[in-house]
Amino acid sequence: MNISIFDFSIYIKFFISLCALVNPIGMIPIFTTITAHQTTFEQKKTNLIANFSAFLILLISLFLGNSILNIFGISINSFRIAGGLLIMSIAFSMINGKFIKNQKIKKDKENISVVPLAMPLIAGPGAISSTIVWSTYYSSWINLIGCSICIFLFSLVCWLCFRAAPCVVLILGKTGINIITRIMGLLLMSLGIEFFNVGIKSILNELLH
């Protein structure tokens, strides 16, 4: 499926889906907690490395994800269904308020940037599977470049959110962050259902024809 590079609605939708999946604002309390033992300079460094690593992980998923599926003999429709179910499960935990509670983190000073911040908190299974599905929907080089820009902007948003973590926690408070997490969860649930439906319809069409 190809689209014009001027059809920005597709890129906006991809960008919003990543933001809803990861919920950078909802991740702020987690980032604040696991970097509490670090100095201000160390927190800035951790933030930069984590988001750069997440950017690379999602970029690899965008360009090579479909090839990896082919190596393991996994059809994209099966992956869409699995990705949809995974996204819906994440969304359900966000709506129930269990998402942040379930993020049990080890405070490892050396590995904190890449694991767990970059993966699985930012570039987790949901974000990776969503990126691979989008790359199969819009597989032309122009569209992949557009999606790459979206991934970069998404990483920039995460970096800005973590950079402003102390201020955001003071302004929004626990209640505000919980409300945003639940709104993102509703958006995410809709996205997961869409992926699931497309996968099911494609498989049924293959069986009927």
N, C-alpha and C positions, 0 to 999 in steps of 0.2 A: 504494500500500500504506500503510495507516494503522495506527498502534498507539496504545495508551493512553500518556499521559504517565507513568503509573506503571510502565510496562514499562522499568525502568531498565537491563535487560540490553542493550537496543539501544544506549543511549547509552554504556554502559560499553564495548561492543564497538567503537563508533566512536572513542571516546577512545583505547582501546588500539591500534586500527589506526593512528591518527595517530602515537602514540608509537613504534610499531614501524617505521613508514615513515621517520620523521625520525631516530629514535634519538638523543634529546637528550644522553644520556650519552656516546655515541660521537662526538658533535659537540664535546664539551668540548676535546679536544686541538686541533681545528681552530680553535675560538674563541680558545684560549690562544695559538696560533701567530700568527694574523692580528691580534691585539690586543697583541702583545708590545711593540710600539713605543709604546703608549699609556700614559698615566698611569692610576692607579686610578680617578680621577674620569671620565676619558674612556672607560674600559672599561665603567663603570656606565652612562654615557650611551649608548654604542654598544649595549649589551645591551638597554636599554629601548626604543630606537628600532627596533632590529631585530625584536624580538618584537611590538611594537605594529604594525609594518608587516606582518609575517607574519599577524597576527590579522586585519587589514583585508583582505589578499589572500585568505585562506581564507574570510572572511565573504562577500566578493563572489562567490567561486566557489560558495558554498553557495546564495545567493539568486538569482544571475544566470547561473550556469554552464549550466543547461539551456536558457535562452533564447539564450545565445551559440551553443550547439550547433545550435539550430533555425535560427538566422540562416545558418549555414554548411551547413545541410542534412545534418548528421551525426546518425544515429540513436543513441539511448542504448545500444542493444545493441552497436553497433560501437564505441562509446566504452568500454563495459565490457570488451570483448575487448582493445582497445588499452591501456586502463588496467591490466588484469590482466597483460598481457605486460610492460608497463613496470615494474610492481611486482615481478614475478618476476625481471626482469633486475637490479633494484636489490638484491633479496633475495639473488640469486646472488652478486653482488659483495661483499655483506656477509658471507656464509658463507665465501667464499674469502679474506676479509681484504683485498680490494682496494678497498673502499669509501672508506676514509680516504685511502689512497694516491693515489686518482684525483682527490681534491679539490685541484686545483692552483689556488691563490688568489693574486690580485694584491693586494698590500698598498696599497690606495688609501685614504688617510686620510679623504678627503671622502665617498666612496661606500660605505665598508665596511659601514655599518649596513643599508642597503637592499640593495645589491649588493656582495658575494655572500651576506651573512648571511641577510637576510629572504628573498631569492630569488636563487639557487635552493636554498640549503642548508636553510632551514626550510620555507618554502612552495614547494617544488620541484614539478616536473611530477607526481611520484608522489602527493604530498599533495593537490595541486589536483585531479587526476583522481579520486582516491579520494573527495574531498569532493563532487564533482559527482555521482558515482555514488550516494553515500549520499543526496544531496538528491532524487534521482529515486526511490529506494526508499521514502523516507518524506517525502512532499512536503506534508503538511498544515502549517499555520502553527505548531501546537503542537509538532510534531516538529522543525520547523526552528528554533524557539526553543530546544528541548532540545539540538539539535546545535550551536547557537551558543554555548550555555553550555559544551559540551564543548570547542569551539575555544578559548574563553577560558581554560578550565582547562589545556588543552594548552599555550597560549602562556605561562601562568603557570609551568607545569612547566619549560618551556624557559628562562624567565627565571631561575628558581631554580637550575637546573643550571649555567647560564653564570655566575651570581652566585657559586656555590660552586666554580667551576672550579679554582682553585688547590688547595683542600682535597681535592677529588675525585681530582685527578691524583696527589696525594701518597698518598691512602688506597688507591685501586684499583691504581694503576700501569698500565703499558702492557698487561700480561697481563690484568688484571681488565677493562679497557675492551674488549680484544679478545674476551674471553669473552662479555660482555654484547652486543656487536655481533653475534656469531654467533647467540646466542639470539634476538635481535630479527629477524635474517635468516630464521630458521626460521619464526617467527610470520608474518612478512611473505610468505614463499613460500606459505604456506597461504592467506592472504588473497587473493593474486594468482590462485591456482588457482581459488578460489571465484568471484571476479569473472569469470574466463575461462569457467568452466563455465556460469554463469548466462547470460552473453551468447550462448554457443553454443547452449544449450538453447532460449533465446527465439527465436533466428533459425531454428532447425530447426522449432520449433512453428509459426512464421509460414509457413514454406514448405510444411508438411504440411497446413495447414488453409486 
